[in-house]
Amino acid sequence: MHTTNSINVDFIFMLTESDKTVADAQQRLQGVLAGGAKHIGFKDVGLPFPELRRLAKSIKEAGASLYLEVVSLDEESEIKSAKAAMDLNVDYLMGGTRPKVIAPLVKAHSLKYYPFPGKIIGHPSILSGTISDIVESAINMAAINGVDGLDLLAYRFDGDVPALMKAVCSASSVPVVMAGSIDNEERIRIVHAAGAAGFTVGTAAFNGDFPAQESGLEAQVACISSINQQVLRETKRTKLAG
């Protein structure tokens, strides 16, 4: 993943629905790959570990970057998930709320670590606090040795989401990925405008929320990728014109 001042924005497809890995993730993967996804992940809940191992192997063999997002809230589960991430040889460990515990644990592995800034409540996860609280958390997390980026649950925040995104991206010294409830073109455009390094989509694609020309997951993934590439082209033209 690139730095925050890059105009590239990665689209990360999550084989998840309602913050859990879908039961038929292995079968669904083929449609995701056919749709053109190059960054693919899943959560640490929803499937037994042997099935996650098989899924991880398939994603890596397809040449995609592999992501594991931690949504477990207790410390023991978070540590277990971090160890699982190393065992699965993921490229990115996303989420979790204890970087002082997890960063030293994963530092010997080549994975990149992107924890959640702010206070996370419940499952599905909600981001609580004020914008200034979350920005302060982001600055503090980014300063921890071994934290490579941040995973911001922007649309799980009950407030001015575009302002939150911009504030965190501006304050952070590391890349910021937007996760959770990105379900239309307008929100993708807001993610780009904020200066994010990437965004995740899962549930919205399984629900068929994007205006694809055909039904099915492959068409949803292709539609999201097309929207993302279109916004990237517009951004590049604007920068060149400026």
N, C-alpha and C positions, 0 to 999 in steps of 0.2 A: 504494500500500500504506500502511496505517495505522501508527500507532505501537504500541509494545509494551504500552501500558496500555489499548489498545482491546480490547473483548471480541469484535470481529469477527475471524474467522480465515479467510483466503482459501484455497480449494482450487485448486491449480494443476495442470492436467493436462499431463503431458509425453508427447509422441508418441515415446516412447523405450522400448527394451527392452534390458536388460543394458548400460545406459549408452551406447547408440547410438540415433540417430534411426532409426525403422523404415523399411524400404525403401518401403513403400506408405503413407507418412504422408499424402500428399495425398488418397488415397482414404479413409483412416481418419478424416480430419478431419471429414467430414460426420456421422459417427456421434457424434463427440465434441461437436460443436456441437448436434446433436439431443438429446444427453443433458443439455444445459444448462450446459456449461462456459463460464465467462466469462474465465478466465485459462488460456492455452494456450502451451506452449513446446516446444522441441526442443533437442538437444545440438549441439555443434559438430563431431561426427563421425557418420558413417553414410550421409550423402548428399552428392553434389557440390553446390557452392555455387549453381549455377543452379537446382537443384531446391529448395534451402533458400529462395532468393529467391521462387520461386513460392509455396511454402508460407507464407512470412511474409506475402506479399501477401494470400493467401486468409484468413489469420487476422485480419489488420487489417481487411479489407473486411467481415468478419463481425461486427465491432464488439468483438472480444475483445482483452484486453491480451496483448501478445506478449513471450515470454521466450526468451532464449538462454542455455543453461547450458554453461560451459566445463569440459571434463573433460581436455583436453590438458595434459600435465604439463611440457613444456619451455617456456622463455620465448618462443622464436620463435613457437611455435604459439599461445601465449596472446595475444601481441600481435596476431597475424593474426586470431584469433577476435574480439578486441575491436574491431578495425577492421571486421570483417565485421558485428558487431552494430550499429555505427553506420550501415553501408551498408544493412543490412536495416531500419533505423529501429525497432529493438526498444524496448519500454518498460522492460524489465528485463534487465540483463546479470548472470547468476548464475554463481557458481563462480570457478575460478581461484585462484591462491595468491600472486599478486604485486601487491597493491594499490598499493605504492609506484611500480610501473611503470605499471599500468593506469589508476589513478585520474586522473593528470594527462592521460593520453591521451584519456579519454572525457569530461573535464569540460566541454567545449564543447557536448556533445550533451545532449539532454533526458532521456536514459535514466537509470534508477536502477541503481546498481552494488552488488551483494551478493556479495563474495568468500567463499571457504571459510576459516573459522578452523581452526587446528590443522594438524597435519602429515598430508598426504594421500599415500597410497602406492598405486601400481598402477592398473589399469583392468580390471574395475570398481573404483572407488575405495574405499579403506579409510581410516578415520580412526584414527590412532595417537596414543599419548601418554596422560598421565593427565588427569583432569578439571581439575586445577589448571593443567596446561600449556595445555589448550584454552581455558580461561577467560582466562588471561593473553593468549593469542593473540587472542581475541575482543576484549578490552579495547583492545589495541594497534591492531588493525585498525579498530575503530570510531572511534578517535581520528584516523584519517587523513582529511585533507580530501578529499572526493569519494567516500568510502565511505558509502552511504546505508542499508545494512543488511548482514546476514550470512546466509550459506547454510550451515547446519550439517548435516553428514552424520551425524546422530545415531544411526541404526540401523546405521551402518557402524562403530560404535565397540564394541569388545570390553570391555564393562564395564557399569556401572549407567547405562543410557540415560536413564531418567526423571530421575535426579539430574544427569546432564550437561545435559540440556535446561533444567532449572530453574536450574542454576548459570549457564549462558551467558545465558539470558534475563534473569536478575536482574542480572547484571554488565554487560550490554551497554547502551550508550546509544542504540542504533539497533535497528530491528525485526529479528527473527530468523525465518527460514524454515527449516523442517525438511525435509530432502530425503533420499531413499533408503530403500527397503525398508519403507515404510508400507503394510501390506497387510491390515489388519483394523480393525474398529471400536475395539478396545481401544487400539491405537496412536494412532488419531485422538483419542481421549479424553485420552490422555497428552500429546499435542501441545497440546491446549487447556489442560490443567491447568498445563502448564509456562509458559504466557504467550506462546506463539509468535504471530507475525503471519500465518503461513500454513504450508502443507505441500504437497509435490509427490507425485503418484502417476503411475506410468507402467507398469512391468513388471507389477505386481500386477493392474492392470485388463486388460492384454492376456492374462494368465494366467487371468482369470476368478475371482480370489480372493475378491471381495466377494459377499455373499449376495443378488444381484439376482434378481428374480422371473423374468427371462427371460435367455436367452443373448445374447452379443454385446456389443460395446464400448459402444454407446449405453446399454444397460441398466446396465452397470458404472459408467459416468460418472454416470448418474442416481442410482444407489444410493449412491455415495460422496458426492455432493452432498446427498442426503437425510440421510445419517448426520451430515454436517457441520452441516447446518441444525438437526437435532434436538439435537445437543450445544450449539449456540449458544443455542437456545431454553431448554434446561435451565440453562445458565450464566446467562442473563439473569434467569430466574426466581429462581435462587439468590441473585443479587446484589440483586434487588428485595426478596426476603424478608429479607436480611441488613440 
